[in-house]
Amino acid sequence: MVCAGRATSRMRKENGARPDFLTRRMRAPASPDEEIFPSLLFLITCRSILTVRASRATIGKSETSPDGLRDLKRDALRTLGFREGSKVLTVEYLLMGALTADFSRNHIVPLDFASVQTVPESHVWFESDDEYRCPSGSTADPCLSVPIIDLWDPNATHLIFEACEKWGVFQLTGHAIPAKLMEEVEDKTQRLFSLPVDQKLKVLRSPGAGTGYGRAMISPFFPKHMWHEGFTIMGSAADHAKHLWPHDYEEFCVTMDEYQKQMKALIEQLIHIILKSLNISSQKLSWLKSQCSGHCTSTTPGTALQLNSYPPCPNPNRAMGLAQHTDTSLVTILQAQTSGLQIFLDDVGWISVQPVRGALTVNIGDFLHILSNGRFVNVLHRVVVNSIQRFSAAYFYGPPSDFLVSPLLSETLGDSEEAVARYRSVTAKEFIGVKAKHLDRTLSLLKT
């Protein structure tokens, strides 16, 4: 049982109240036309225009500045063959009013953080009132420290199971990932995000795409932007790296390929340990240890490496690095040497995860929460920003898209007449589709 801290707003993950800023949503389209037309136009023009004009139209200003959007609209229409002053152009300009809302929703271009001296209104978040704070003059309550588990500990299996039940997160040592490799990943991540904005925009992630440079994937669910820029890799990073470093990209690719290989092996070792504790036969997950090599199919696990940058913030109390969420994965492994990660505990609030040198942070994701029939915590977490730069690398591991995620895979639950599945069976693909629309309400929609 987690030791009691200062009682704060209690949060129920599936059905209860959440802090105000999580429940806010951006305005829904007023009509199908408002949604379809600007999205189609944006997709048609983004590759030919946005990558060329983004730095002039939006970078260095608030991302939704009127001047930048006006230029973007005009150039988009010209690219499509409309002439200024024509009746067609006049009509299209009326329709293009919807593009402003759509561009804000899609907001694929991060802010040029180095160019701002204050936090722009588009990035201002309300300060959380549910963060755990130690009483004045006291030290941190050890009961509020995330478990640290040595994989070589003879009792590691039990400790991991206990951490999954009570916390949904733990820090792992003895993981055998070479320290030199971890340092190289940190160095390469810093090198990437230190590139000029125009250079990073060459690998801008387009709407609906999974890889490349851009904002956080969960951004459309929140009315404010986050103090964050990311770079997503699935398989080989060569295609993007060639644009970033035309004559010197191999070293980056070799490092990221080796890191993904090592992370995949570690995470599959952990999953075997966890599944055994749930009495789920590994034969039911035959896709474990299958080779993906960047060409994942519906029968191979879904993996991704997310490199993150949280630039120094002039007023950290007014910004958010990464809004609160749970991971759409079986397990996520995070490498970060600077504080910023926070997890939410019922009856306590937000507590910081203090980095342990050489350790990796392991998060339990939504899929393991379902497989355990709610027994394991899919930890709610967020990232707060500091006045110093923070980098991190997160490796996500999920089941194949056609895999049926079900509590009934557990022989303990499946053989029991009294046990009741809390969630219906759902393919990984269906779950991802539901979460893409509903985010924090997904699990409640899947309850039996």
N, C-alpha and C positions, 0 to 999 in steps of 0.2 A: 504493500500500500504506500502511495506517495505521501510523505509527511505534509502536514497542513501548513500552508503559508497564508499570507493575507488574502482573505476571501475577496474575490472580485467578480465581475460579471461572468456568470456560468454560461458555457456554450455547449450546446448539443450538436454534434457533427452533422447528423442527418436532418433532424426535425426542429431543433430549438432555435432560439434567437442567436444571431451573430452580431458582432460589432457593426455599427451603422454603415461604415464605409465599405463593408463587404457586400451588403445587401443592395446598395445602390446600383442601378443599371443604366446604361445609356439608352436614350429614347429609341423605341422601336420604330421602324419605317412606317409612315402613315399609309402607304399603299404599296402593292407589289411593284408598280412602276418605279417608285422611289428607290426601291431596293435593287431591282434588276438593271435598270438603265445605267446608273453610275457605276455599278460593279462591273458591268460588261465593258463600258468605256474605259474604266480604270485599268482593267486587265489588258485591253487592247493597246493602251498607250503607255503603260507603266514601264515596259522594257525599253521602248524607244525614246521616252521623254524623261521619266523620273530619274533614271540613272545619270542622265546628262545634266538635268536642270536642278536636281534636288539641293545641291549645295548652294545654289543662288536663290532658289524659291523658298526653301524652308530652313536649311542649316544656318545656324547663327542667329536665327530669330525664333520666336515661338513657332512650333511646328505648324500651327494652324493660322499663321499670320495672313491677313487679307491680301497683302501685296503678293506674297508667295503663291497663294491659291489662285489669285487672278491671273498671274503669269502662267501657272500650270494649266488652268482652264483654256486660256487663249491658245497656247501651244498644242494642247491636246486636240482642239477642234481643227486647227490648221493641219495637223498631221492627218486627220481623218478627211481632209479635202474641203472643209468649209471655209468660205471667204468672209473676212471681216466686213460688216455692213450688209451682208446678204440677209434675205428673209430667213433662210435656213439657219444662219448663224444666230439671228435674233431669237428664234424659237429655241435653238439649242442652248443659248445662254440661260433662258428661263429654266430649262431642264437641268442645267449644270449647277443650279443652286443646291440640288440634292447631292452633288459631288462633294461639296464642302463637308456635309455631315458624314458621307461615306469615307472621305479621306481621313477625317478625324477618327472614325471607327477603326479603319485599317492601320493608320499611323505606323507605317513600316519603317520610317526613318527615325532613328534615335536623335536626340538633341546633341548638338556639338557642345558637350559639357565644358570643354576647355575655354569656350568663348563667353561664358556667362559668369557674372560676378554675384548674382543673387538667384534664388530659386524662382523661376517664372511661375506665374499663376497656374499654368497647365500642369505643373508638377507638384503643387502644394497639396499635402495630405494633412488630415486632422491628426493631432498628436494622440496616441493611444492612451487610454486611462486604465488599461488592464495589464500593464507591465508589472511583473513582480519586482519589488524593491526591498532589499534587506532593511530591517529597522536601523535607525541611525546608530552608528557606533558599533554595529555587530558585523560579524563575518557571514559569508554566504552559508546558507543551510546546506549541509552535505547531502541531505535527502533531495535537494533540488538540483543536483548535478547529474547530468546524463551518464549512464553507466559506461565504464571503460572496460572492455573485454579483450583479453589476450587470446588469440586464436589457438595458441599452444597450451593454454590452460586445460588440464584434464577435465575440468568441469565446464568447459566452454559451451557445450551443447545446451546444458541446463541454463546457463547464464544468458545465452542468446534467446532461448525460449521465454525466459522470464522478462527480458528487456522488450521483446516483441509484444508481450501481453500488457505490460505496465506503461511502457513509454512509446513504443513504435519507432524508437531510434536508439542507437548506441554508437560509441566510438570504438573502433577496432584497431588493436595493435597486433603485432606478430603476423601480419598479413602477407609478408614476403614480397610486396611490391618494392623494387629497389628504390632506395632514397634518391639515387642519382637520376632515375627516370622521373620521379616526382618533381625534382628540382628542374629538370629539363622542360617538363610540361608547364611549370610555373613561368619559366623564362620565355618559352615560346608564346604563351598566352599574353604575357606583358608585351612582347614584341609585336604581336598582332594588333592589340588595342592601342598601341602607341603610334600606329600608322596615321598619317593625315586622313582627315574625314573623306576627302575625295577618293583616296585610295581604297578605303574600306567600302565605299559605296559601289565599287566595281563588283562586289560580291553580295550586293544587297539581296536579301531574301524577299522574293515576290509574294504577294498575298496567296495563301493556300499552299505555298511551298514549305518543305520541311528543313532545308539546309541553307546555310549562308549567314550573312550578317544582318542583325536587326534587333528589334525590340523583343520583350518577353512574349511568349505565345499566349499567355493569359490576359494580356493587355486589353483586348476588346471588352472584357467583362467589367472593367473599372472606368469610372468617369475621369480619373486623373492618370497621368503618365508616370512611369517609374524611373528612378535614377539608376538606369541600368542600360547596358548594351551587351549583346550576346552574339555568339558565333556557334552554329550548330553543325556537327559532323555526323554523317551516317555512312559508315564504311570509309572509303578513301577520301581524303581531303584534297587530292591532287587537282581536281578541276578548278576549285576556288583558289587554292594556293598559287597556281600558275598566274592568276590575275593579280594577286597581291605581290608576289615576288617572282617576276617572269624568269629571272636568271638564277634564283636562289631559293627554290621552293622545296627541294628534295628533303632537306634536313627537317623541316617542319612536318612533312608527311611521314617520314620514318619514325619520328618521335610519337606522333599521334597514332599511327598504326600499331606500334609496339605497346603503347599505353592501353589502347582499346583491347588488344589481345590479352594483356595481363589482367585487366579489369574484368573481362568476360570470364576468364578462368576462375578468378576469385569469387565473383558473384554467383557463379554456378555451384561452387563449393558451398557457399552459404545457403543457397536455395536447397541443396540436397539435405543439409543439416536441418533446416526449418521444416521441409516437407516430411522428413522422418518424424519430427516431433508432432506433426499433425496426423500422422498415420496415413499419409498419402503415398502410395506406391510410385516409385520413380518410373515404373513401366507405363503409367498413365501420362507421363510427360516425356515421351520418347524424343521430343525435340531438344531436350537439354543437351548441351555440348555439340549441337549441330553447327556446321560451319556456315557463316553468312557471307563473309567476304565482300560486303557492300552490295550484294544482290539478293536482298531478303525477299522471301516469298511468303505465301500464306501459311507455310508449314515450318518456317524458321523463326526463331525469336526476334522480336523487334528491339533493336539497340540504338542508342544515340549518345554521343558525347557532346555536352553543352559547355562551352567555355564562356565565362561570365566576367564582366568588368563592372565594378561599382565605383565610379570616379569620386574623388574628394568632393564633398558637398559643402557649400558655404554656410548652410544652415540645416544640419542633419535632422533637427526636430521637426522640420517642415516638409521633409521628403521621405519617400519609401523606396528602398532598393528593389524589393520584389514582394508583391502583395501576397497575403496569406492564401494558401492552397494546400492540397494534398497531391501526391505524385501519381500519375497514371502509369504505374509500373508494378512489377512484382517487388523489386528492390532497386533502390538508388544508392549509389556510393558517391560521396562528396569529398573532394580534396580542397581544403582552404586553410590558410595559415593565419588569417586575420579574422577577428571576431565580427559578428554581424548576423549570423544565423540565430533565429529564435524559434522555439516551439511553444505550443499552447497546451497547458495542462488545466483540466477542469478544476474549479475551485481555487485555482492559483493565479492563472493568467499567463502572460508571456514570460518565458525565462530564456536567458541567453545560453547558447552552447559555446563554452570556452574551448578554443582549439587546443589539442594536445599535440605537441611536436611529433611528427611522423605518423600520427594516427589518421585513419579515414573515418568519416561519419557515414553510418549506414541507416537509411530511412526505409521504413516499410511502406509500400505503396497500396493503392486501391485494390489491385488484383489479389494480393495476399490477404487483405482484409476480408474479401469475399470468400476466398478458399478456406480461411479459418473460421468462417461463419460469424465474423465479427469479433472473434476472440483476440486477434492481433490488431493493434492500433495503427491505422493509416494516419500517421502523425501530421497534424496541421502545423505548417511552418511558414515563415516569412524571413526576409532579409532586411535589416535596417542599415542605414548608411552611416558613414563616419566622415571625419574631416581628413582622413587619409585614404589612399587608394586600396581597394580590396579586389583580389582576383580569386576565382574558384573554378573548379572543373567538376562537373557532375556527369556520372555515367548511368544511364537509364537502361534497365533490362525488363522487357515485358514478354508475354507469351505471344505465339504466332497469332495472326489476325483471325484465323478460323478456329482457334482453340476455344473449347467451351469451358468457361470459368464457372465452377459450381462448388458450393459447400459439400455436395454429395460425393465429391471425389474422395473425401476423407472416409476411410473404412469405418472409423469410429462412428461418424454421423450416419453413413449410409446403411450400416447394419443395425442401427438403433431404431426401434419403433416409436420411442418417446421423443427422440430428438427432432426438432423442427428446423428446417432451413430458413434463415432470416432473409436470404436473398434468392431471387430466382436465378436460374442458370442463364448465362449470357455469353455470347462470343466476345472475344477481345475487340473485334472490329465494331460490334454494336455498342459496346460500352464506351469506346472512344468517341463514337458518333453522338451518343447521348451526352457525354461530358462536354463535348465541343459546343453544345447548345445550352447546357444547364449548369456546368461547373459544380458548385457546392451542393446542388440539389440532386445530383445524379444517384447517389446511394439510396436516398429516400424514394426515388422513383422505381427502384429495383426491389424494394422490400416486398416480401410475400404477405 
